Amino acid sequence: MNSKEYSPCDYVNEVRDNQPKPLTRAFFETLLEDMNVRFLTEKVREHKPDAEQYKKQLPGICWQARFGGGLRTDKNAQPTGLFCLDVDYHHEQHFKDLCRTEGPEAAWRWAEQLAHENAEKWAQMQRQQDENPGNLASHPELDLSIVAIHVSPQNAGVHVVATCNSLCKSIEENQARLARLLGTSYDAVCKDWARLFFVTPKENWTYLDSENLFPKNEELKMKN
């Protein structure tokens, strides 16, 4: 492990932790294997939809910002060049309709199946772009620029982390663009700079480009 590898993102140990810290690659990989993360994720899925007490104890990553040692507030946020698309199928109208007609268990099964199917599908879409970068030269508007995909703690949604597009001027524009390319709805509320996205165990991640998530110090300095 190269000690100079690190992410421009910050993380917190749980929701009540308002002192963000730089997320290193070594610590990130530890989180993916952490037994407490696994335990809490299982509790969230066991007790959904009443699982906030467990979800709030999970470590959270602020993909879109770092805070320079200050409090996690929009005012202190320094953009990282990343953003996260939060897809939650239990907010869909079809989920609500299933709850009413077939019951909550059927609705959650539908949401979970769709989340896993799309997490795999979108990972494959990005892999195809990775394998054929020349195709984007003539169609740059199709560039996904995804660096990570994982199923959400509740198991009924997907978090898609991507690099910001140069033509987009805000998190909202980046989210709308990526959602259009993926053909999905998303939670438009998750657009603030201090927003956290909770970590899940390694097996929930269908795509992870660690080289772009954790650039070398030298590379990051050149970008700045």
C-alpha positions in Angstrom: 0.0 0.0 0.0 1.4 3.4 -1.0 1.2 5.8 1.9 0.8 8.7 -0.5 -2.5 7.4 -1.9 -5.5 9.2 -0.6 -8.9 10.5 -1.6 -9.9 14.2 -1.8 -13.1 13.1 0.0 -13.8 13.4 3.7 -15.6 10.9 5.9 -17.2 10.8 9.4 -17.5 7.9 11.8 -21.3 8.4 12.1 -24.0 11.1 11.6 -23.2 12.8 15.0 -19.6 13.1 14.1 -19.3 16.6 12.8 -15.5 16.6 12.4 -14.8 15.2 8.9 -11.4 13.6 8.2 -9.6 12.8 5.0 -10.5 9.4 3.6 -7.4 7.4 2.8 -7.4 4.4 0.5 -6.2 2.2 3.3 -8.9 3.3 5.7 -11.6 3.0 3.0 -10.6 -0.6 2.3 -10.7 -1.2 6.0 -14.3 0.1 6.1 -15.4 -2.2 3.4 -14.2 -5.2 5.5 -15.2 -3.8 8.9 -17.4 -6.2 10.9 -19.3 -3.3 12.5 -20.2 -1.9 9.1 -21.5 -5.4 8.2 -23.4 -5.7 11.4 -25.1 -2.3 11.1 -25.9 -2.9 7.5 -27.6 -6.2 8.4 -29.6 -4.4 11.1 -30.7 -1.7 8.7 -32.0 -4.4 6.3 -33.6 -6.4 9.1 -35.5 -3.5 10.5 -36.4 -1.4 7.4 -38.2 0.9 7.1 -37.6 1.7 10.8 -33.9 1.4 10.8 -32.7 5.0 11.2 -31.1 4.2 14.6 -28.7 1.7 12.9 -28.2 3.6 9.7 -27.1 6.7 11.6 -24.3 4.7 13.2 -22.7 3.8 9.9 -19.6 5.6 8.6 -20.5 8.2 6.0 -18.5 9.6 3.0 -19.0 13.1 1.6 -18.0 12.3 -2.0 -18.6 15.8 -3.3 -16.6 17.8 -0.7 -13.8 18.0 1.8 -13.8 20.5 4.7 -10.2 21.4 5.4 -10.4 20.3 9.1 -13.5 22.4 9.7 -17.1 21.5 10.5 -19.2 19.6 7.9 -21.2 22.5 6.6 -22.0 23.8 3.2 -20.1 27.0 4.0 -16.9 25.0 4.7 -17.2 22.7 1.7 -14.4 22.5 -0.8 -15.5 20.6 -4.0 -13.7 17.4 -4.8 -14.8 17.1 -8.5 -17.0 14.1 -7.6 -20.7 13.8 -7.0 -23.1 11.0 -6.0 -26.4 10.0 -7.6 -28.7 8.6 -4.9 -31.3 6.2 -6.4 -34.0 5.1 -3.9 -36.6 2.7 -5.2 -38.7 2.7 -2.0 -39.6 6.3 -2.9 -41.1 5.3 -6.2 -44.8 5.4 -6.9 -44.7 1.7 -7.9 -43.3 0.8 -4.5 -46.2 2.7 -2.8 -48.7 1.0 -5.1 -47.3 -2.5 -4.3 -47.5 -1.7 -0.5 -51.1 -1.0 -1.0 -52.1 -3.9 -3.3 -49.7 -6.7 -2.3 -48.2 -5.5 1.0 -44.8 -4.1 2.2 -42.9 -7.4 1.9 -43.7 -7.6 -1.9 -42.8 -3.9 -2.3 -39.4 -4.3 -0.6 -38.7 -7.4 -2.7 -39.4 -5.5 -5.9 -37.1 -2.6 -4.8 -34.3 -4.8 -3.7 -34.3 -6.8 -6.9 -34.4 -3.7 -9.0 -31.5 -2.1 -7.0 -29.3 -5.1 -7.5 -30.1 -5.5 -11.2 -29.4 -1.9 -11.9 -26.2 -1.8 -9.9 -24.9 -4.6 -12.0 -26.2 -3.2 -15.3 -24.7 0.3 -14.6 -21.4 -1.3 -13.6 -21.3 -3.2 -16.9 -22.1 0.0 -18.8 -19.0 1.7 -17.2 -16.8 -1.4 -17.9 -17.7 -1.2 -21.5 -16.6 2.4 -21.7 -13.4 1.5 -19.8 -12.7 -1.2 -22.4 -13.5 1.0 -25.4 -12.4 4.6 -24.6 -12.0 5.4 -28.2 -15.8 5.3 -28.7 -16.1 8.4 -26.4 -13.9 10.5 -28.7 -16.7 10.9 -31.2 -19.5 10.8 -28.5 -18.1 12.6 -25.4 -21.7 13.4 -24.3 -22.2 9.7 -23.5 -19.2 9.6 -21.0 -20.5 8.2 -17.7 -17.2 8.9 -15.7 -18.4 6.6 -12.9 -15.9 5.7 -10.3 -18.0 3.6 -7.8 -21.3 1.9 -7.6 -22.8 0.2 -4.6 -26.2 -1.0 -3.3 -27.5 1.3 -0.5 -27.6 0.2 3.2 -31.4 -0.5 3.0 -30.7 -2.8 0.0 -33.4 -1.0 -2.0 -31.4 1.7 -3.8 -28.1 2.4 -5.5 -25.4 5.0 -4.9 -23.5 6.0 -8.1 -20.3 8.1 -7.6 -18.9 9.9 -10.7 -16.6 12.7 -11.7 -18.2 16.0 -12.6 -18.7 16.8 -16.2 -17.0 20.0 -17.5 -20.3 21.1 -19.1 -22.2 20.9 -15.9 -22.2 23.9 -13.5 -23.6 22.3 -10.3 -24.3 19.0 -8.5 -27.9 19.2 -9.7 -26.8 19.4 -13.4 -24.4 16.5 -13.0 -27.0 14.4 -11.3 -29.6 15.1 -14.0 -27.1 14.3 -16.8 -26.0 11.0 -15.3 -29.5 9.9 -14.5 -30.5 10.6 -18.1 -27.6 8.5 -19.4 -28.5 5.6 -17.0 -32.2 5.9 -17.6 -33.2 6.2 -13.9 -35.0 8.4 -11.5 -33.0 9.7 -8.4 -33.4 11.6 -5.2 -33.0 15.2 -6.2 -32.9 16.3 -2.6 -29.3 14.9 -2.2 -27.6 17.9 -3.8 -26.1 19.8 -0.8 -22.3 19.9 -0.4 -22.3 18.5 3.1 -24.5 15.4 2.2 -23.3 12.1 3.6 -23.6 8.7 1.9 -23.4 5.7 4.1 -20.9 2.9 3.6 -21.9 -0.7 3.0 -19.7 -3.9 3.0 -17.5 -4.8 0.1 -19.8 -7.3 -1.5 -22.4 -4.6 -2.1 -20.0 -2.7 -4.5 -20.4 -3.7 -8.1 -17.9 -1.2 -9.5 -14.9 0.5 -7.9 -12.2 2.5 -9.7 -9.7 3.0 -6.9 -7.1 4.7 -9.1 -9.4 7.7 -9.8 -10.9 7.7 -6.3 -7.5 7.7 -4.6 -5.0 9.7 -6.8 -1.4 10.1 -5.8 -0.5 13.2 -4.0 1.6 14.3 -7.0 -1.3 13.8 -9.4 -3.7 15.8 -7.2 -1.2 18.6 -6.8 -1.0 18.8 -10.6 -4.8 19.0 -10.9 -4.9 21.8 -8.4 
